[in-house]
Amino acid sequence: MVDPGHGGDDGGAKGPRGLKEKTAALEIGRAVAARLEAAGFEAAVTRDDDTFIPLWDRARAANAQGADLFISLHLNAARARAARGSEVYFLSLGKGDDDEVVAVENAGAGAGPGSPDSVVASILDDLAQKAFLQDSERLAVAIQGQLNRLAGIKERGVKQAPFIVLRGAAMPAVLVEVAFISNPKEEAKLKEAAFRAKVAEAITLGVRRYFAETNGGVRRRTVGGPG
Ligand SMILES: [Zn+2]
């Protein structure tokens, strides 16, 4: 399940030349889904137009369709304009590595029918992802490695954060901050189909590597176990 972030009234971050995160995320999402399909995977998207979908409903859609992976796509924003490259996150049940990013990405949670209105629902959603944290980290590492190669960045590691959109996913789940929309150079690149295709290729290679390791029995999933 490919999840283009934001949409509708929730525009997400904005580039210095006006590119909206919701627009770039949708176009990257389409490219990623198409590339995954070309590689033999069955890809679905949480949104294929400029619609707002509550954060909780995105993981629910993935669960309902029995998705094997959940990949949420976003664009980063930083005060430092030179910040560049990709950051791949998996869920933290506690404090995250970057509070500012979390505040922006969780802003779309909102209230209403899509949000859990009881503590119990919230805990159950947390547990859904908790069983997959090890696999989520492995998926994050696999994708981060490919995106580092694309950006020419050597040692950037994966991060953890309490992103609401990941909490209810009952499968390995990551959130990819594909590039810094706040960086004028990366904003310009995001408008190029060729760059989006390279991002899609990198993410697809990461997914392939993840499944190759899984099928090779490198690490077994512990469902319902501690941690
Ligand atoms: Zn975002």
Boltz pocket constraint, residues with backbone or C-beta under 6 A from the ligand:
constraints:
  - pocket:
      binder: B
      contacts: [[A, 5], [A, 6], [A, 12], [A, 13], [A, 21], [A, 73], [A, 74], [A, 75], [A, 104], [A, 105]]
      max_distance: 6.0
